């Protein structure tokens, strides 16, 4: 059974009205991971290929920030992620641990750019403080 808080978080990413709660493709990551969703119309999109190369350059930085990378490269199939996030062509979407969309980018981002953006988020700042206190 879902708590009212979880139901509210699902609504924040636009899934509550269009999909049953059990179909939320991001629900398993709430308060645990930061999903970074990379969309492209095909896996051959040069921007998609470049984005995956950039992620491969520093996987430790992604892991340190609890990032999970999800991809959707089939524009012909309207997946739950596509229904929820409505990309147009290539899109990099960062979802916070709270389930909110934090960032949308139409082009590839380096791990450093992504890390700097995430490190400014209040929840990430709290995580950093907690690690220093230990």
C-alpha positions, 0 to 999 in steps of 0.5 A: 500500500502506498503512503500519501507521500509516495502518491504525491511524489508520483504526481510530481513527475506526471504519472499519477493521472496517466498511469496506474501507480504500479506502472511508474518506471521511476518509483523504485528509485524514490529516496534511493537513487537519482535517475538520469534518463537519456532519450534518443530517437534511435541508439545511433543518434550521435548525441546519445552515443556521445552521452554514453561515452561521457558517462563511461569516462567517470563512473565513480562520480556517478556512483558517488552521487547515487546516479542510475542511468536509464536509457530509452532509444526507441521513439516508435514505442511510447514507453512509460518513461516517454509518456511521463517525461515527453522528450523530443529527440535527444534529451537528458533528464535528471530526476532528484531522489524526491521524484522531481524533475531537476533538469532537462538538457537537449544535448550531452553533458559531461559527468563534471557538469552533471556532478556540479549541478547535482552537488548544488541540490539541497539533498545532495548538500545534506548528504555531503555534510553527513559524510563529513560528520562521520 
